[in-house]
């Protein structure tokens, strides 16, 4: 058993953790489990529909205690209070970060005015959703809308796309089939393929852009506007009946031509990657209905309460964040894989890439000084069964240390979903197959050779051996439904915030993203022929521009 170390008050928490990490690097998870029969019970917890098992992480209770002590030193409790307030904790943009307010209950005495403003926009969205579901929303020619296309990028695309796909089992049945589509790529390839499948008379477009100035989104929006006007004529009712806008800029939506009653508002205190709880979530509400969307918000609100109220030792987002800090900064694990064993979570890893890396991919502390440690790990992943045939080889026998999150629902199929009993039986068996693979992979990662049948170990060639000792967590939801998905997403949101506090960085701005867009806007006039002079550019960019413009490469 790893020795219990006594520290004095003179040892700062970080120094204690460095010492414990040195000892843990000499330990194997196999030994930790064999030495402590209660390990799973001690290093796991449940909150409502969510179960979190971190017993396969390379920690023991002493390390968890010291991580919590480190969090207390970093004043995490105070920072949580500041997050759930109107304070401008996004100090570089002088804004609050109140995405949590988007899921406040209608009656909230603590934030009554805020809750009212949010609910006013949501109620307007709910009314339009119900109208579309009832077949009462019609296009310019009077035909019922049957296709809705969300045009957005980043948080205006990744969140709604992920949640809509994840909750496909809860799709509302409408009198006429309603199909929701997503377009985000600026090169027009997605849009070109999609428009061939749609009828202008029955298609509604949602233009989702916080600033209503993102060139990717507005370029796609202009293309569909021309497509509609070519088919239906250049008339006011085409814009009025076929476009909805979601933005913080009503004046820009009006200037573009979106009718005032089709405009839904955001607030500057909502970051794009946190905006799916707002009217940016229109496609989600269209898919699962108003009551389903309310459940989605309720699940996230439950985690908000848990995050604020639970002691750190029983707080799932806090533990997720601290374990990430431990792996990243003390065990030197620079990548983190997200591995859902449910095809409905196909886009979850992509969503978390933005949530985590856009938030915590920073190297400047809040005091303006450079960080002294690594911040956000590289986040990647894939649906587990696909990933097993793609990159699990690296996880099991490669040279990189990778931390992993395994995610799975306890229940997947129930009998009332099927016309024939044999279908239910076969699909339930497939769910069990997915679960068995989920458990097997985390087991092999943790225990390596010790996970094998003893009879296999005799004369096992070295290329068939497995070191194990790769840490992972497993998150189980009772069932993947709107409420539990809301819980799961909010857990990761708050995990990201916990880590930002530990690293003393601002997780709510994204200046690198903004500068990249700005430079692209400077190059666009050269490519479009409106500007010829590129002499101030580097030789590589000049050379590539020459090729792209069809000039001789000299």
N, C-alpha and C positions, 0 to 999 in steps of 0.2 A: 504493500500500500504506500502511496506517496506520502512522504513524511509531513506531519503537521508542523508548520513553521510558526514560531512566535515572533511577532513584530513589535517594535516599540513605537511610541508616538513620533519618534524622530524619523521613522521610515515613511515617506510619502506613499500614497496608494499606488502611484505609477511604478515606483521603485519596487514595491512589494510584488506587483504583478510581473515585472521583469524577472524577478527571482523565481517566482512560481512557474513562469513560462519555461525557464531553464530546467526546472525539475520535471514539468509535464512533458517536455520533449524527450525525456528518457523513459516515459511511460507508454504503454500500449493500451488501447481501449479494451482489449481482451482481458488484461489484468485488472483494469478498473472495475469491469463487470463481475469478474470472478471474486474480487475482494469485497464487493458490496452487494449482497442479494437484494437490497432495498433501493438500488440505484435508480431504476425506472420510476419507482413511486416518488422518490425524492426530487428527481429532475424532470418532472412533467406536471402539467396542470391543465385544468379545464375551465373555460368560461363560456357558459351557455352552449351554443352549438359548435364551439371551436375547442379542439384538444391540441395541446402543444407538447411534444416530446423532444427534449433536448438532451436526453441521457446519452446519445451517441456523439455529443460534442466532447471535445477534449478538455473537459473541465471537471472539477470536483466541487464539493460544497464550499471549501475554503476559497477557491478561486471565484466562485459566484459571489461570496460575501465580500471579497476584496473589490470586485467589479462594481458592486453596489456602493461600496465605500468611495470608490473613485467617482461614481456618478454624483454622490452627495457632495464631494469636494468641488465638482464642476457645477454645483448648484442646479442640478437637473429639476428638482421640484419647483424651484422658483421660475425656471425657464418654461416649464409646463404651464404654470399659472399665467405667465406673460403671453404664451401662445394663445391661450383661451381668454383673450382680452383684446380691446381695440388698440393696444400699443403697437407702434410702428416697428416691430422687431425685424422687418425687412428694411434695415437701416440705409442700404445703398439706394433704395428707391423711395424711401420715406413712406412706406406702406405697412399696414398691418398684414397679417397672414391669417385670414379668418375663414378659410375653406370649411372649417368645422361648423360655421354658422349656417352653411347651406343645408345641414341636416338637423337643425334645431326643430323641436316640436313647435306646432303652431302657437300654443300657449306657453311662453317661456318668460317667467317674471324677471329673471336675471338679465335677459337681453331682449326685452319686449319689442323695442323699436326695430332692432336688427331682424328678429324673427318675422316681424310683420312685413318688412321690405322684401325679404326672401320669399315668403309665402305668397305675396302678391304676384310675383313673377311666375312662381310654380303653378299657382291656380290658373293663371292665363294659359300656361302651357298645358295643364290638365284638360282645360275646356277644349282646346284645339285637338288634343289627342283623342278625346271622346268623340268629337265631331268627325274626325277622320275614320275612327273605328266604326262609327254608325253609318258610314257611307254618305254622310251629309256634306262633306267637303268636296267641291267640284272645281275643275279647271276652267280655263277661259271658254271652252266650248260647251260646258255643262256636263261633261263626263266625270264620273267618280274617279278620284285619285286612287291609283293602285300601286304606284312605285314612288318611294321617297328616297332621294339621294342626298347623303350628308357630304358636303364639300368642306373639308377642313384639313389641317395638318398638325402634327405634334399632339398636344393635349386635346385639341378639338377633334382629333381622329382616333388616336390610340385608345383612349379611355372608352368612348362610346362603342368602338369596334370590338374591343375586348369584352366588355360587359354584355353587349348584344349577342355575341357568339356564345359566351359562357351561359347565358340564360335562355338559350334556344328552346329548351324543354318547356319553358313557361310562356311561350309565344301565345298571344291572344288570338282566338279564332274570330275572324270578321266575316261579314256577309259576303264580301268579295275579297279574294286573297290580297294581302298587303305585303309588299316586298320592300325591305330596307337595304340600301346599298351604300357603299363608302368609296369616296374618291379622295386621294391625297397627293398623288405624285404630280410634280409640276411639269413633267415632260408630256403630259396628255395621253399617255398610253392607256392608263386605266379608263380614262374618260372616253376615249375613242372606242374601246372595246364595249363599254357599257351602253353608250348611246345607240349603238346598232341594235340593241335588244329592247329598247324602250320606245314608247309612243309619247310624243310631246303632249298630247291631249290629256294624258292620265298620269303625268309625272310632276312631282313636287320636289323642289330643291331647297335644302337648308344650307345657308352660307354661315358657317361657324368660324368666327375670327374675333378674338378678344380685342385686337386693335383695329380691325377692319382695314388693315393696311398690309397684311401679309401677301406678298406678290404671288406665292404659290396658289393660295386660295382664290385670290381675285382673278388670276389668269384663268383658272378652271371655271370660275363663276361667269366670266365674260364669254367664254366658249359656249357654255350651255345657254346663256342669254341669246346669243346669235342663233344657236340651234333652234330654240323655241320661236324666236321671231321669224326665222325663215319658214317655219312650218305653220305658225299661227298668226303671223302678221305683227307689225310693229305697233302694238296698241297697249294702252295703260293696263287693261285687265289681264294681259299676259304676265306682266310684272307683279300685279296685285295678287293673282291667284296661284302663281307657280313658284313664288320665292318667299322664304322665311329667313330672317336674319337673327343671329345671336351674337351680341357684341357689347362692349362698354361704350361704343360710339354711335348713339342714335343719329347724330347729324350726318355721319358718313354713310350709314345705312340708307337714310333718306336721300342723300345726294346720289347714291348708286341707283335708287329707284324702288327700294323695298317699302311697301306701304306701312304706315305707322302702326296699324293694328296687327301687323305680322312681324313686328320687332320685339325681341325678348332681350332683356338687359342683364349684363354682368356687372361686376364691380372690380375696381382696380385691386382690391385686396384678395382676389381669387387668382392664384397662379394657374396658367393653362393646364399644367399636369395635375392640378387638383380640381378641375372644373367639371368633371363628369356628373357631379352631384347637382349642378345647376341646370339651366335650360340647355346647356351644351349636351346634356343627357337626353335631349328630345328623342333621338333614335332608340334609346333604351326604353323610354316610356312608351313609345310607339310599339315596341316589340312585346313588352311584358304588361302593358296597361298601367293605368293610374295607381291602382292598389298595389301592384307589384313594385312600381317605382317607390311608393311610400314605404314599403317593406325594405327595399334596398337602402333608403335613407335611414330607416330605423335601425338596421343592423350596424351601420357606421356610427350612429349616435350612441348605441350601446357600448361600442369600443371607446368612443370619446369619453364616456363616463368612467369606464373601467380604467382607462389610461390616467385620468385625473385622480381617481379615488383609491385604486388598489395599491397596497404596499409594493415597493419595487420587486421584492422577492416573489410576489404572486402576480406580477404585471406582465402580460404577454408581450406587448410592444417594447417595454423597457428591456426585458430579457433578450428579445430578438436583437435589439440595438446593441446591447452590451456584449452579447456573444459575437456579433459582427466585429466590434472593436477588438475583442480578444483575439479573434482569428486573424484580423488584418494587421494589428499593431504589435501583437505579442507572439503570435505563432507564424507571422510573415506569410499569410495566405492572401494573395493579391487578386484572386478571382473567386466569384461566387456564382454557383449554378442553381437555377430555379427549375425544378423538375416535377411538373404536375402529371399525375397519372389519371387524367381525364381529358379526352379530346376536346371537350367544351372549353378548356382553359388553354387552347391553342395559342392565343395571343397574350397570355398573361406575362410571360417572360419579356416580350417586347414592351409591354406597358411598364413593367418594373424597370427596364433599362432606362427609360426616360425619367421615371419617378426618382430613381436612386442616383443615376449618373449626372443628370442635369441639375439635381438638387445639391449633391455633395461632391461633385467633381470640381473642387476648389482647392487653391493652394495659399489663399490669403486669409488670415484670421480676422476676427472682428476688430482687433486693435490695429489692423493695418500691417502687421508683421507676417512674414512667411510662416507657414505651418512647420512644425518640427517632426512631423510623422506623416506616414501615408494616410490619405483620406479615403475616398470611396473606392472600393474594389471594382474591378470590371465585372459587370453583371451580365450573364448570358443564360441560355437555357432553351428547352424545347419540351414538348410533350414527351413524357418518359418512354413510352414504347418506341417512338421514333428515335429518341436520343440514344437508346440502348444500341441501336444499329448505326449510330453516327459517331458519337464521341465518348461513350462510356469506356472504350478501350483506354483512352487517355486517363480517365478517372481511376481505373483499376490498376493499370500497370505503367502509366506514364511517369514523368519526372516532376510534374507540377503538383503542388498541394492545392486542393480546391475544396472550399466549403460548399455544402449543398443544402437546399431546402426541398424536401419531398412533400408533395401536396396531394391529398386524395379525399374523395367523399366516402363515408362509411356505407351509405346506401346509394345506389345508382338507379335501379329500375324497380318499379312496383307493378303488380299484376294489372291494375286498372288502366295502365297505359297501352295494353295490348288486346287485340281482338282474339288472338289464338294463344292458348296457354303455353304451347311449345315455344312460341317466340319469346315469351317472358323467361322461360326456363333457360333458353339458349343465351339470351342477353345477360341474364344474371350470372350465368357461368362465365361469360366473357368479362364481366365486372370483377368477378373473383380472380380471374386470370391476371387482370391488370393489378389488383391489389397484391397478389402473391409476388408479382414482379417488383412492385414498389418496395415491399418488405425485404425481398431477397437482395435487391441491389443495395439498399442501405446497410443490410447485414454484411454483405461482402465488402463494401467500402470500409466498414468499421473493423471487422474482425479478420479479414484476409483469409489466410490458410485455415484459420480456426473455424471458419464458417463451412468448411468442406467436410464431407463424410470422412471419418478417420481412415476408412479403407482406401480413399483416394490418395492419402498423403504418402503412402509407401511408394518409394521410388518415383516420386513426382518430379518430372524434369523442371529445371529452373524456369523455363519459359511458360510453364503452367502454374507458377506460384504467384501469390498475391500478398503484398505487404500489409494491406489494410491500413488502419489507423487514420482514415480520412473522416473528419468530423462532419456530421450532418444533423439537421433537425427534421422532424416530421410534423406536419400540420394536417390534422384530420378535421373535416367538417361533417356533421351528421348527414347532411344532404346538401348538394350544391343548389341553393335556391337564392332568390333575391336578398333575403335577410343575411344568410351566411356569406354570400359574396360581398355584401356591404361590410360585414365584419372583417373579412379577410383583407380587403383593400385598405380599410382604415388602419388595420394593424401594421401594414407596410408603410403607410404614410407616417405614422407615429414612430415607427422604427427609424425611418430616415431622419426625423427630427431629433430623436435621442442621440443618434450618431453625430449630427451637426453640433449638438451641445458638447459632446465629448471632444470633438475636434475644434471647437470654438470658431465655427464658420457659419456664414449665412446661407441657408439652404433654399432661399426663396427668390434669389435673382439668377440671371443666366446671361451675363455680359458677353461670354464667349460666343454664344448662339447669336446674340444681337449683332456683334461685330462681323461675324461671317455673313449675315444677311446684308449688312451695309456694304461690304466689299463687293458682294455679288451685284448689288445695284449700281456700283461704279463701273463694273465690267460690261453690264448689259448694253449700254449705248455703243460700245465698240463692236460687239457682236451683231447688233442690229443695224450697223452702218450709220448711226447718227453722230458718231464721234470717231475720228481717225487716229488721234494721237494717243499712243500707249507707251510713249518713251519713258515715262516715269515708272514703268513696271519692271519687275525682275526679268532676266533673260529667258527663264523657263516659261513664264506666263506669256511673254511676247512671242516666243517660238510656237507655243501651242495655239495662240490666237491666230497666228499666220496660217497654220494648218487648217484650223476650223473655218477660216475665212477663204480658204481655197487659194492662198497665196503660196508662192514658191518658198520652200524651206531652204534658206540660205545660211 
